[in-house]
């Protein structure tokens, strides 16, 4: 595990994660540290696309897409989308890095946190009802149960 003072933000590209990035950026500026924005491509979606590509390739022999090409394109698109979110922020931007991972979202977020050793992790929450997975979102709820680092939850302003 690296030991540094990064602030990690979990980003699923929703309005909730945009607010988490805003909060994480402000905290990083106040604490004079780097921001690490992490997005996870859900393994469930990758597996579904693998099956779809296999089925298409069985019917069209020269189909040009592989799962590797699909993932590379998706990673580039997500990085571009995160760059757009950062550009839309109306606050100073700290030095930052973007990391796109593949896997079960809460598990991969925890793996990245263990690898990077952030001061804390910022995550957006839904805040709509009294059910844990609806209030927090399933990934946020699991992060609160399993993450070995302090978590800061950020709710979208109503």
Phi and psi in radians as a Rosetta constraint file:
Dihedral C 1 N 2 CA 2 C 2 CIRCULARHARMONIC -1.268 0.35
Dihedral N 2 CA 2 C 2 N 3 CIRCULARHARMONIC 2.591 0.35
Dihedral C 2 N 3 CA 3 C 3 CIRCULARHARMONIC -2.034 0.35
Dihedral N 3 CA 3 C 3 N 4 CIRCULARHARMONIC 1.905 0.35
Dihedral C 3 N 4 CA 4 C 4 CIRCULARHARMONIC -2.641 0.35
Dihedral N 4 CA 4 C 4 N 5 CIRCULARHARMONIC -3.019 0.35
Dihedral C 4 N 5 CA 5 C 5 CIRCULARHARMONIC -2.005 0.35
Dihedral N 5 CA 5 C 5 N 6 CIRCULARHARMONIC 0.577 0.35
Dihedral C 5 N 6 CA 6 C 6 CIRCULARHARMONIC -1.135 0.35
Dihedral N 6 CA 6 C 6 N 7 CIRCULARHARMONIC 2.682 0.35
Dihedral C 6 N 7 CA 7 C 7 CIRCULARHARMONIC -1.937 0.35
Dihedral N 7 CA 7 C 7 N 8 CIRCULARHARMONIC 2.179 0.35
Dihedral C 7 N 8 CA 8 C 8 CIRCULARHARMONIC -1.737 0.35
Dihedral N 8 CA 8 C 8 N 9 CIRCULARHARMONIC 2.359 0.35
Dihedral C 8 N 9 CA 9 C 9 CIRCULARHARMONIC -2.090 0.35
Dihedral N 9 CA 9 C 9 N 10 CIRCULARHARMONIC 2.207 0.35
Dihedral C 9 N 10 CA 10 C 10 CIRCULARHARMONIC -1.426 0.35
Dihedral N 10 CA 10 C 10 N 11 CIRCULARHARMONIC 2.239 0.35
Dihedral C 10 N 11 CA 11 C 11 CIRCULARHARMONIC -2.281 0.35
Dihedral N 11 CA 11 C 11 N 12 CIRCULARHARMONIC 2.019 0.35
Dihedral C 11 N 12 CA 12 C 12 CIRCULARHARMONIC -1.836 0.35
Dihedral N 12 CA 12 C 12 N 13 CIRCULARHARMONIC 0.219 0.35
Dihedral C 12 N 13 CA 13 C 13 CIRCULARHARMONIC 1.218 0.35
Dihedral N 13 CA 13 C 13 N 14 CIRCULARHARMONIC 0.294 0.35
Dihedral C 13 N 14 CA 14 C 14 CIRCULARHARMONIC -1.555 0.35
Dihedral N 14 CA 14 C 14 N 15 CIRCULARHARMONIC 3.024 0.35
Dihedral C 14 N 15 CA 15 C 15 CIRCULARHARMONIC -1.078 0.35
Dihedral N 15 CA 15 C 15 N 16 CIRCULARHARMONIC -0.561 0.35
Dihedral C 15 N 16 CA 16 C 16 CIRCULARHARMONIC -1.132 0.35
Dihedral N 16 CA 16 C 16 N 17 CIRCULARHARMONIC -0.708 0.35
Dihedral C 16 N 17 CA 17 C 17 CIRCULARHARMONIC -1.312 0.35
Dihedral N 17 CA 17 C 17 N 18 CIRCULARHARMONIC -0.478 0.35
Dihedral C 17 N 18 CA 18 C 18 CIRCULARHARMONIC -1.078 0.35
Dihedral N 18 CA 18 C 18 N 19 CIRCULARHARMONIC -0.739 0.35
Dihedral C 18 N 19 CA 19 C 19 CIRCULARHARMONIC -1.163 0.35
Dihedral N 19 CA 19 C 19 N 20 CIRCULARHARMONIC -0.630 0.35
Dihedral C 19 N 20 CA 20 C 20 CIRCULARHARMONIC -1.128 0.35
Dihedral N 20 CA 20 C 20 N 21 CIRCULARHARMONIC -0.709 0.35
Dihedral C 20 N 21 CA 21 C 21 CIRCULARHARMONIC -1.115 0.35
Dihedral N 21 CA 21 C 21 N 22 CIRCULARHARMONIC -0.739 0.35
Dihedral C 21 N 22 CA 22 C 22 CIRCULARHARMONIC -1.023 0.35
Dihedral N 22 CA 22 C 22 N 23 CIRCULARHARMONIC -0.810 0.35
Dihedral C 22 N 23 CA 23 C 23 CIRCULARHARMONIC -1.147 0.35
Dihedral N 23 CA 23 C 23 N 24 CIRCULARHARMONIC -0.793 0.35
Dihedral C 23 N 24 CA 24 C 24 CIRCULARHARMONIC -1.081 0.35
Dihedral N 24 CA 24 C 24 N 25 CIRCULARHARMONIC -0.701 0.35
Dihedral C 24 N 25 CA 25 C 25 CIRCULARHARMONIC -1.126 0.35
Dihedral N 25 CA 25 C 25 N 26 CIRCULARHARMONIC -0.758 0.35
Dihedral C 25 N 26 CA 26 C 26 CIRCULARHARMONIC -1.108 0.35
Dihedral N 26 CA 26 C 26 N 27 CIRCULARHARMONIC -0.744 0.35
Dihedral C 26 N 27 CA 27 C 27 CIRCULARHARMONIC -1.143 0.35
Dihedral N 27 CA 27 C 27 N 28 CIRCULARHARMONIC -0.725 0.35
Dihedral C 27 N 28 CA 28 C 28 CIRCULARHARMONIC -1.082 0.35
Dihedral N 28 CA 28 C 28 N 29 CIRCULARHARMONIC -0.702 0.35
Dihedral C 28 N 29 CA 29 C 29 CIRCULARHARMONIC -1.116 0.35
Dihedral N 29 CA 29 C 29 N 30 CIRCULARHARMONIC -0.802 0.35
Dihedral C 29 N 30 CA 30 C 30 CIRCULARHARMONIC -1.098 0.35
Dihedral N 30 CA 30 C 30 N 31 CIRCULARHARMONIC -0.633 0.35
Dihedral C 30 N 31 CA 31 C 31 CIRCULARHARMONIC -1.657 0.35
Dihedral N 31 CA 31 C 31 N 32 CIRCULARHARMONIC 0.041 0.35
Dihedral C 31 N 32 CA 32 C 32 CIRCULARHARMONIC 0.940 0.35
Dihedral N 32 CA 32 C 32 N 33 CIRCULARHARMONIC 0.957 0.35
Dihedral C 32 N 33 CA 33 C 33 CIRCULARHARMONIC -2.401 0.35
Dihedral N 33 CA 33 C 33 N 34 CIRCULARHARMONIC 3.030 0.35
Dihedral C 33 N 34 CA 34 C 34 CIRCULARHARMONIC -1.519 0.35
Dihedral N 34 CA 34 C 34 N 35 CIRCULARHARMONIC 2.648 0.35
Dihedral C 34 N 35 CA 35 C 35 CIRCULARHARMONIC -1.845 0.35
Dihedral N 35 CA 35 C 35 N 36 CIRCULARHARMONIC 2.291 0.35
Dihedral C 35 N 36 CA 36 C 36 CIRCULARHARMONIC -2.030 0.35
Dihedral N 36 CA 36 C 36 N 37 CIRCULARHARMONIC 2.013 0.35
Dihedral C 36 N 37 CA 37 C 37 CIRCULARHARMONIC -1.776 0.35
Dihedral N 37 CA 37 C 37 N 38 CIRCULARHARMONIC 2.170 0.35
Dihedral C 37 N 38 CA 38 C 38 CIRCULARHARMONIC -2.094 0.35
Dihedral N 38 CA 38 C 38 N 39 CIRCULARHARMONIC 2.246 0.35
Dihedral C 38 N 39 CA 39 C 39 CIRCULARHARMONIC -2.098 0.35
Dihedral N 39 CA 39 C 39 N 40 CIRCULARHARMONIC 2.464 0.35
Dihedral C 39 N 40 CA 40 C 40 CIRCULARHARMONIC -2.082 0.35
Dihedral N 40 CA 40 C 40 N 41 CIRCULARHARMONIC 2.183 0.35
Dihedral C 40 N 41 CA 41 C 41 CIRCULARHARMONIC -1.417 0.35
Dihedral N 41 CA 41 C 41 N 42 CIRCULARHARMONIC 2.103 0.35
Dihedral C 41 N 42 CA 42 C 42 CIRCULARHARMONIC -1.148 0.35
Dihedral N 42 CA 42 C 42 N 43 CIRCULARHARMONIC 2.242 0.35
Dihedral C 42 N 43 CA 43 C 43 CIRCULARHARMONIC -1.016 0.35
Dihedral N 43 CA 43 C 43 N 44 CIRCULARHARMONIC -0.569 0.35
Dihedral C 43 N 44 CA 44 C 44 CIRCULARHARMONIC -1.009 0.35
Dihedral N 44 CA 44 C 44 N 45 CIRCULARHARMONIC -0.732 0.35
Dihedral C 44 N 45 CA 45 C 45 CIRCULARHARMONIC -1.228 0.35
Dihedral N 45 CA 45 C 45 N 46 CIRCULARHARMONIC -0.642 0.35
Dihedral C 45 N 46 CA 46 C 46 CIRCULARHARMONIC -1.144 0.35
Dihedral N 46 CA 46 C 46 N 47 CIRCULARHARMONIC -0.765 0.35
Dihedral C 46 N 47 CA 47 C 47 CIRCULARHARMONIC -1.094 0.35
Dihedral N 47 CA 47 C 47 N 48 CIRCULARHARMONIC -0.735 0.35
Dihedral C 47 N 48 CA 48 C 48 CIRCULARHARMONIC -1.089 0.35
Dihedral N 48 CA 48 C 48 N 49 CIRCULARHARMONIC -0.719 0.35
Dihedral C 48 N 49 CA 49 C 49 CIRCULARHARMONIC -1.192 0.35
Dihedral N 49 CA 49 C 49 N 50 CIRCULARHARMONIC -0.651 0.35
Dihedral C 49 N 50 CA 50 C 50 CIRCULARHARMONIC -1.004 0.35
Dihedral N 50 CA 50 C 50 N 51 CIRCULARHARMONIC -0.797 0.35
Dihedral C 50 N 51 CA 51 C 51 CIRCULARHARMONIC -1.134 0.35
Dihedral N 51 CA 51 C 51 N 52 CIRCULARHARMONIC -0.711 0.35
Dihedral C 51 N 52 CA 52 C 52 CIRCULARHARMONIC -1.122 0.35
Dihedral N 52 CA 52 C 52 N 53 CIRCULARHARMONIC -0.756 0.35
Dihedral C 52 N 53 CA 53 C 53 CIRCULARHARMONIC -1.113 0.35
Dihedral N 53 CA 53 C 53 N 54 CIRCULARHARMONIC -0.743 0.35
Dihedral C 53 N 54 CA 54 C 54 CIRCULARHARMONIC -1.026 0.35
Dihedral N 54 CA 54 C 54 N 55 CIRCULARHARMONIC -0.768 0.35
Dihedral C 54 N 55 CA 55 C 55 CIRCULARHARMONIC -1.138 0.35
Dihedral N 55 CA 55 C 55 N 56 CIRCULARHARMONIC -0.765 0.35
Dihedral C 55 N 56 CA 56 C 56 CIRCULARHARMONIC -1.136 0.35
Dihedral N 56 CA 56 C 56 N 57 CIRCULARHARMONIC -0.755 0.35
Dihedral C 56 N 57 CA 57 C 57 CIRCULARHARMONIC -1.129 0.35
Dihedral N 57 CA 57 C 57 N 58 CIRCULARHARMONIC -0.511 0.35
Dihedral C 57 N 58 CA 58 C 58 CIRCULARHARMONIC -1.174 0.35
Dihedral N 58 CA 58 C 58 N 59 CIRCULARHARMONIC -0.515 0.35
Dihedral C 58 N 59 CA 59 C 59 CIRCULARHARMONIC -1.654 0.35
Dihedral N 59 CA 59 C 59 N 60 CIRCULARHARMONIC -0.534 0.35
Dihedral C 59 N 60 CA 60 C 60 CIRCULARHARMONIC -2.167 0.35
Dihedral N 60 CA 60 C 60 N 61 CIRCULARHARMONIC 1.823 0.35
Dihedral C 60 N 61 CA 61 C 61 CIRCULARHARMONIC -1.133 0.35
Dihedral N 61 CA 61 C 61 N 62 CIRCULARHARMONIC -0.512 0.35
Dihedral C 61 N 62 CA 62 C 62 CIRCULARHARMONIC -1.837 0.35
Dihedral N 62 CA 62 C 62 N 63 CIRCULARHARMONIC 0.521 0.35
Dihedral C 62 N 63 CA 63 C 63 CIRCULARHARMONIC -1.063 0.35
Dihedral N 63 CA 63 C 63 N 64 CIRCULARHARMONIC 2.225 0.35
Dihedral C 63 N 64 CA 64 C 64 CIRCULARHARMONIC -1.450 0.35
Dihedral N 64 CA 64 C 64 N 65 CIRCULARHARMONIC -0.136 0.35
Dihedral C 64 N 65 CA 65 C 65 CIRCULARHARMONIC -1.727 0.35
Dihedral N 65 CA 65 C 65 N 66 CIRCULARHARMONIC 2.349 0.35
Dihedral C 65 N 66 CA 66 C 66 CIRCULARHARMONIC -1.947 0.35
Dihedral N 66 CA 66 C 66 N 67 CIRCULARHARMONIC 2.895 0.35
Dihedral C 66 N 67 CA 67 C 67 CIRCULARHARMONIC -1.113 0.35
Dihedral N 67 CA 67 C 67 N 68 CIRCULARHARMONIC -0.572 0.35
Dihedral C 67 N 68 CA 68 C 68 CIRCULARHARMONIC -1.121 0.35
Dihedral N 68 CA 68 C 68 N 69 CIRCULARHARMONIC -0.766 0.35
Dihedral C 68 N 69 CA 69 C 69 CIRCULARHARMONIC -1.134 0.35
Dihedral N 69 CA 69 C 69 N 70 CIRCULARHARMONIC -0.710 0.35
Dihedral C 69 N 70 CA 70 C 70 CIRCULARHARMONIC -1.046 0.35
Dihedral N 70 CA 70 C 70 N 71 CIRCULARHARMONIC -0.833 0.35
Dihedral C 70 N 71 CA 71 C 71 CIRCULARHARMONIC -1.125 0.35
Dihedral N 71 CA 71 C 71 N 72 CIRCULARHARMONIC -0.733 0.35
Dihedral C 71 N 72 CA 72 C 72 CIRCULARHARMONIC -1.066 0.35
Dihedral N 72 CA 72 C 72 N 73 CIRCULARHARMONIC -0.762 0.35
Dihedral C 72 N 73 CA 73 C 73 CIRCULARHARMONIC -1.111 0.35
Dihedral N 73 CA 73 C 73 N 74 CIRCULARHARMONIC -0.717 0.35
Dihedral C 73 N 74 CA 74 C 74 CIRCULARHARMONIC -1.157 0.35
Dihedral N 74 CA 74 C 74 N 75 CIRCULARHARMONIC -0.725 0.35
Dihedral C 74 N 75 CA 75 C 75 CIRCULARHARMONIC -1.086 0.35
Dihedral N 75 CA 75 C 75 N 76 CIRCULARHARMONIC -0.759 0.35
Dihedral C 75 N 76 CA 76 C 76 CIRCULARHARMONIC -1.096 0.35
Dihedral N 76 CA 76 C 76 N 77 CIRCULARHARMONIC -0.772 0.35
Dihedral C 76 N 77 CA 77 C 77 CIRCULARHARMONIC -1.073 0.35
Dihedral N 77 CA 77 C 77 N 78 CIRCULARHARMONIC -0.760 0.35
Dihedral C 77 N 78 CA 78 C 78 CIRCULARHARMONIC -1.161 0.35
Dihedral N 78 CA 78 C 78 N 79 CIRCULARHARMONIC -0.684 0.35
Dihedral C 78 N 79 CA 79 C 79 CIRCULARHARMONIC -1.098 0.35
Dihedral N 79 CA 79 C 79 N 80 CIRCULARHARMONIC -0.760 0.35
Dihedral C 79 N 80 CA 80 C 80 CIRCULARHARMONIC -1.062 0.35
Dihedral N 80 CA 80 C 80 N 81 CIRCULARHARMONIC -0.729 0.35
Dihedral C 80 N 81 CA 81 C 81 CIRCULARHARMONIC -1.120 0.35
Dihedral N 81 CA 81 C 81 N 82 CIRCULARHARMONIC -0.683 0.35
Dihedral C 81 N 82 CA 82 C 82 CIRCULARHARMONIC -1.181 0.35
Dihedral N 82 CA 82 C 82 N 83 CIRCULARHARMONIC -0.707 0.35
Dihedral C 82 N 83 CA 83 C 83 CIRCULARHARMONIC -1.017 0.35
Dihedral N 83 CA 83 C 83 N 84 CIRCULARHARMONIC -0.703 0.35
Dihedral C 83 N 84 CA 84 C 84 CIRCULARHARMONIC -1.123 0.35
Dihedral N 84 CA 84 C 84 N 85 CIRCULARHARMONIC -0.741 0.35
Dihedral C 84 N 85 CA 85 C 85 CIRCULARHARMONIC -1.037 0.35
Dihedral N 85 CA 85 C 85 N 86 CIRCULARHARMONIC -0.767 0.35
Dihedral C 85 N 86 CA 86 C 86 CIRCULARHARMONIC -1.081 0.35
Dihedral N 86 CA 86 C 86 N 87 CIRCULARHARMONIC -0.717 0.35
Dihedral C 86 N 87 CA 87 C 87 CIRCULARHARMONIC -1.133 0.35
Dihedral N 87 CA 87 C 87 N 88 CIRCULARHARMONIC -0.512 0.35
Dihedral C 87 N 88 CA 88 C 88 CIRCULARHARMONIC -1.377 0.35
Dihedral N 88 CA 88 C 88 N 89 CIRCULARHARMONIC -0.232 0.35
Dihedral C 88 N 89 CA 89 C 89 CIRCULARHARMONIC -1.165 0.35
Dihedral N 89 CA 89 C 89 N 90 CIRCULARHARMONIC 2.422 0.35
Dihedral C 89 N 90 CA 90 C 90 CIRCULARHARMONIC -1.756 0.35
Dihedral N 90 CA 90 C 90 N 91 CIRCULARHARMONIC 0.704 0.35
Dihedral C 90 N 91 CA 91 C 91 CIRCULARHARMONIC -2.439 0.35
Dihedral N 91 CA 91 C 91 N 92 CIRCULARHARMONIC 2.853 0.35
Dihedral C 91 N 92 CA 92 C 92 CIRCULARHARMONIC -1.080 0.35
Dihedral N 92 CA 92 C 92 N 93 CIRCULARHARMONIC 2.543 0.35
Dihedral C 92 N 93 CA 93 C 93 CIRCULARHARMONIC -1.795 0.35
Dihedral N 93 CA 93 C 93 N 94 CIRCULARHARMONIC 2.217 0.35
Dihedral C 93 N 94 CA 94 C 94 CIRCULARHARMONIC -1.373 0.35
Dihedral N 94 CA 94 C 94 N 95 CIRCULARHARMONIC 2.941 0.35
Dihedral C 94 N 95 CA 95 C 95 CIRCULARHARMONIC -0.977 0.35
Dihedral N 95 CA 95 C 95 N 96 CIRCULARHARMONIC 2.448 0.35
Dihedral C 95 N 96 CA 96 C 96 CIRCULARHARMONIC -2.553 0.35
Dihedral N 96 CA 96 C 96 N 97 CIRCULARHARMONIC 2.808 0.35
Dihedral C 96 N 97 CA 97 C 97 CIRCULARHARMONIC -2.330 0.35
Dihedral N 97 CA 97 C 97 N 98 CIRCULARHARMONIC 2.657 0.35
Dihedral C 97 N 98 CA 98 C 98 CIRCULARHARMONIC -2.103 0.35
Dihedral N 98 CA 98 C 98 N 99 CIRCULARHARMONIC 2.314 0.35
Dihedral C 98 N 99 CA 99 C 99 CIRCULARHARMONIC -2.225 0.35
Dihedral N 99 CA 99 C 99 N 100 CIRCULARHARMONIC 2.214 0.35
Dihedral C 99 N 100 CA 100 C 100 CIRCULARHARMONIC -1.911 0.35
Dihedral N 100 CA 100 C 100 N 101 CIRCULARHARMONIC 2.172 0.35
Dihedral C 100 N 101 CA 101 C 101 CIRCULARHARMONIC -2.101 0.35
Dihedral N 101 CA 101 C 101 N 102 CIRCULARHARMONIC 2.926 0.35
Dihedral C 101 N 102 CA 102 C 102 CIRCULARHARMONIC -2.192 0.35
Dihedral N 102 CA 102 C 102 N 103 CIRCULARHARMONIC 2.362 0.35
Dihedral C 102 N 103 CA 103 C 103 CIRCULARHARMONIC 2.664 0.35
Dihedral N 103 CA 103 C 103 N 104 CIRCULARHARMONIC -2.857 0.35
Dihedral C 103 N 104 CA 104 C 104 CIRCULARHARMONIC -1.299 0.35
Dihedral N 104 CA 104 C 104 N 105 CIRCULARHARMONIC 2.110 0.35
Dihedral C 104 N 105 CA 105 C 105 CIRCULARHARMONIC -0.865 0.35
Dihedral N 105 CA 105 C 105 N 106 CIRCULARHARMONIC -0.938 0.35
Dihedral C 105 N 106 CA 106 C 106 CIRCULARHARMONIC -1.160 0.35
Dihedral N 106 CA 106 C 106 N 107 CIRCULARHARMONIC -0.610 0.35
Dihedral C 106 N 107 CA 107 C 107 CIRCULARHARMONIC -1.178 0.35
Dihedral N 107 CA 107 C 107 N 108 CIRCULARHARMONIC -0.756 0.35
Dihedral C 107 N 108 CA 108 C 108 CIRCULARHARMONIC -1.194 0.35
Dihedral N 108 CA 108 C 108 N 109 CIRCULARHARMONIC -0.654 0.35
Dihedral C 108 N 109 CA 109 C 109 CIRCULARHARMONIC -1.063 0.35
Dihedral N 109 CA 109 C 109 N 110 CIRCULARHARMONIC -0.733 0.35
Dihedral C 109 N 110 CA 110 C 110 CIRCULARHARMONIC -1.166 0.35
Dihedral N 110 CA 110 C 110 N 111 CIRCULARHARMONIC -0.717 0.35
Dihedral C 110 N 111 CA 111 C 111 CIRCULARHARMONIC -1.037 0.35
Dihedral N 111 CA 111 C 111 N 112 CIRCULARHARMONIC -0.793 0.35
Dihedral C 111 N 112 CA 112 C 112 CIRCULARHARMONIC -1.115 0.35
Dihedral N 112 CA 112 C 112 N 113 CIRCULARHARMONIC -0.745 0.35
Dihedral C 112 N 113 CA 113 C 113 CIRCULARHARMONIC -1.068 0.35
Dihedral N 113 CA 113 C 113 N 114 CIRCULARHARMONIC -0.745 0.35
Dihedral C 113 N 114 CA 114 C 114 CIRCULARHARMONIC -1.102 0.35
Dihedral N 114 CA 114 C 114 N 115 CIRCULARHARMONIC -0.648 0.35
Dihedral C 114 N 115 CA 115 C 115 CIRCULARHARMONIC -1.232 0.35
Dihedral N 115 CA 115 C 115 N 116 CIRCULARHARMONIC -0.706 0.35
Dihedral C 115 N 116 CA 116 C 116 CIRCULARHARMONIC -1.588 0.35
Dihedral N 116 CA 116 C 116 N 117 CIRCULARHARMONIC -0.449 0.35
Dihedral C 116 N 117 CA 117 C 117 CIRCULARHARMONIC 1.074 0.35
Dihedral N 117 CA 117 C 117 N 118 CIRCULARHARMONIC 0.913 0.35
Dihedral C 117 N 118 CA 118 C 118 CIRCULARHARMONIC -1.229 0.35
Dihedral N 118 CA 118 C 118 N 119 CIRCULARHARMONIC 2.813 0.35
Dihedral C 118 N 119 CA 119 C 119 CIRCULARHARMONIC -1.040 0.35
Dihedral N 119 CA 119 C 119 N 120 CIRCULARHARMONIC -0.782 0.35
Dihedral C 119 N 120 CA 120 C 120 CIRCULARHARMONIC -2.818 0.35
Dihedral N 120 CA 120 C 120 N 121 CIRCULARHARMONIC 2.964 0.35
Dihedral C 120 N 121 CA 121 C 121 CIRCULARHARMONIC -2.007 0.35
Dihedral N 121 CA 121 C 121 N 122 CIRCULARHARMONIC 2.348 0.35
Dihedral C 121 N 122 CA 122 C 122 CIRCULARHARMONIC -1.854 0.35
Dihedral N 122 CA 122 C 122 N 123 CIRCULARHARMONIC 2.319 0.35
Dihedral C 122 N 123 CA 123 C 123 CIRCULARHARMONIC -2.449 0.35
Dihedral N 123 CA 123 C 123 N 124 CIRCULARHARMONIC 2.434 0.35
Dihedral C 123 N 124 CA 124 C 124 CIRCULARHARMONIC -1.385 0.35
Dihedral N 124 CA 124 C 124 N 125 CIRCULARHARMONIC 2.530 0.35
Dihedral C 124 N 125 CA 125 C 125 CIRCULARHARMONIC -2.170 0.35
Dihedral N 125 CA 125 C 125 N 126 CIRCULARHARMONIC 2.735 0.35
Dihedral C 125 N 126 CA 126 C 126 CIRCULARHARMONIC -1.406 0.35
Dihedral N 126 CA 126 C 126 N 127 CIRCULARHARMONIC -0.811 0.35
Dihedral C 126 N 127 CA 127 C 127 CIRCULARHARMONIC 1.121 0.35
Dihedral N 127 CA 127 C 127 N 128 CIRCULARHARMONIC 0.856 0.35
Dihedral C 127 N 128 CA 128 C 128 CIRCULARHARMONIC -1.995 0.35
Dihedral N 128 CA 128 C 128 N 129 CIRCULARHARMONIC -0.348 0.35
Dihedral C 128 N 129 CA 129 C 129 CIRCULARHARMONIC -2.705 0.35
Dihedral N 129 CA 129 C 129 N 130 CIRCULARHARMONIC -3.018 0.35
Dihedral C 129 N 130 CA 130 C 130 CIRCULARHARMONIC -1.685 0.35
Dihedral N 130 CA 130 C 130 N 131 CIRCULARHARMONIC 0.088 0.35
Dihedral C 130 N 131 CA 131 C 131 CIRCULARHARMONIC -1.529 0.35
Dihedral N 131 CA 131 C 131 N 132 CIRCULARHARMONIC 2.299 0.35
Dihedral C 131 N 132 CA 132 C 132 CIRCULARHARMONIC -0.966 0.35
Dihedral N 132 CA 132 C 132 N 133 CIRCULARHARMONIC -0.831 0.35
Dihedral C 132 N 133 CA 133 C 133 CIRCULARHARMONIC -1.294 0.35
Dihedral N 133 CA 133 C 133 N 134 CIRCULARHARMONIC -0.311 0.35
Dihedral C 133 N 134 CA 134 C 134 CIRCULARHARMONIC -1.543 0.35
Dihedral N 134 CA 134 C 134 N 135 CIRCULARHARMONIC -0.676 0.35
Dihedral C 134 N 135 CA 135 C 135 CIRCULARHARMONIC -1.087 0.35
Dihedral N 135 CA 135 C 135 N 136 CIRCULARHARMONIC -0.872 0.35
Dihedral C 135 N 136 CA 136 C 136 CIRCULARHARMONIC -1.690 0.35
Dihedral N 136 CA 136 C 136 N 137 CIRCULARHARMONIC -0.471 0.35
Dihedral C 136 N 137 CA 137 C 137 CIRCULARHARMONIC 1.612 0.35
Dihedral N 137 CA 137 C 137 N 138 CIRCULARHARMONIC 2.560 0.35
Dihedral C 137 N 138 CA 138 C 138 CIRCULARHARMONIC -1.039 0.35
Dihedral N 138 CA 138 C 138 N 139 CIRCULARHARMONIC -0.732 0.35
Dihedral C 138 N 139 CA 139 C 139 CIRCULARHARMONIC -1.175 0.35
Dihedral N 139 CA 139 C 139 N 140 CIRCULARHARMONIC -0.784 0.35
Dihedral C 139 N 140 CA 140 C 140 CIRCULARHARMONIC -1.084 0.35
Dihedral N 140 CA 140 C 140 N 141 CIRCULARHARMONIC -0.742 0.35
Dihedral C 140 N 141 CA 141 C 141 CIRCULARHARMONIC -1.055 0.35
Dihedral N 141 CA 141 C 141 N 142 CIRCULARHARMONIC -0.749 0.35
Dihedral C 141 N 142 CA 142 C 142 CIRCULARHARMONIC -1.214 0.35
Dihedral N 142 CA 142 C 142 N 143 CIRCULARHARMONIC -0.603 0.35
Dihedral C 142 N 143 CA 143 C 143 CIRCULARHARMONIC -1.086 0.35
Dihedral N 143 CA 143 C 143 N 144 CIRCULARHARMONIC -0.756 0.35
Dihedral C 143 N 144 CA 144 C 144 CIRCULARHARMONIC -1.105 0.35
Dihedral N 144 CA 144 C 144 N 145 CIRCULARHARMONIC -0.546 0.35
Dihedral C 144 N 145 CA 145 C 145 CIRCULARHARMONIC -1.350 0.35
Dihedral N 145 CA 145 C 145 N 146 CIRCULARHARMONIC -0.605 0.35
Dihedral C 145 N 146 CA 146 C 146 CIRCULARHARMONIC -2.052 0.35
Dihedral N 146 CA 146 C 146 N 147 CIRCULARHARMONIC -0.312 0.35
Dihedral C 146 N 147 CA 147 C 147 CIRCULARHARMONIC -1.235 0.35
Dihedral N 147 CA 147 C 147 N 148 CIRCULARHARMONIC 2.244 0.35
Dihedral C 147 N 148 CA 148 C 148 CIRCULARHARMONIC -1.434 0.35
Dihedral N 148 CA 148 C 148 N 149 CIRCULARHARMONIC 0.070 0.35
Dihedral C 148 N 149 CA 149 C 149 CIRCULARHARMONIC -1.963 0.35
Dihedral N 149 CA 149 C 149 N 150 CIRCULARHARMONIC 2.704 0.35
Dihedral C 149 N 150 CA 150 C 150 CIRCULARHARMONIC -1.041 0.35
Dihedral N 150 CA 150 C 150 N 151 CIRCULARHARMONIC 2.478 0.35
Dihedral C 150 N 151 CA 151 C 151 CIRCULARHARMONIC -2.045 0.35
Dihedral N 151 CA 151 C 151 N 152 CIRCULARHARMONIC 2.452 0.35
Dihedral C 151 N 152 CA 152 C 152 CIRCULARHARMONIC -2.006 0.35
Dihedral N 152 CA 152 C 152 N 153 CIRCULARHARMONIC 2.130 0.35
Dihedral C 152 N 153 CA 153 C 153 CIRCULARHARMONIC -1.719 0.35
Dihedral N 153 CA 153 C 153 N 154 CIRCULARHARMONIC 2.449 0.35
Dihedral C 153 N 154 CA 154 C 154 CIRCULARHARMONIC -2.170 0.35
Dihedral N 154 CA 154 C 154 N 155 CIRCULARHARMONIC 2.184 0.35
Dihedral C 154 N 155 CA 155 C 155 CIRCULARHARMONIC -1.707 0.35
Dihedral N 155 CA 155 C 155 N 156 CIRCULARHARMONIC 2.545 0.35
Dihedral C 155 N 156 CA 156 C 156 CIRCULARHARMONIC -1.196 0.35
Dihedral N 156 CA 156 C 156 N 157 CIRCULARHARMONIC 2.369 0.35
Dihedral C 156 N 157 CA 157 C 157 CIRCULARHARMONIC -1.176 0.35
Dihedral N 157 CA 157 C 157 N 158 CIRCULARHARMONIC 2.321 0.35
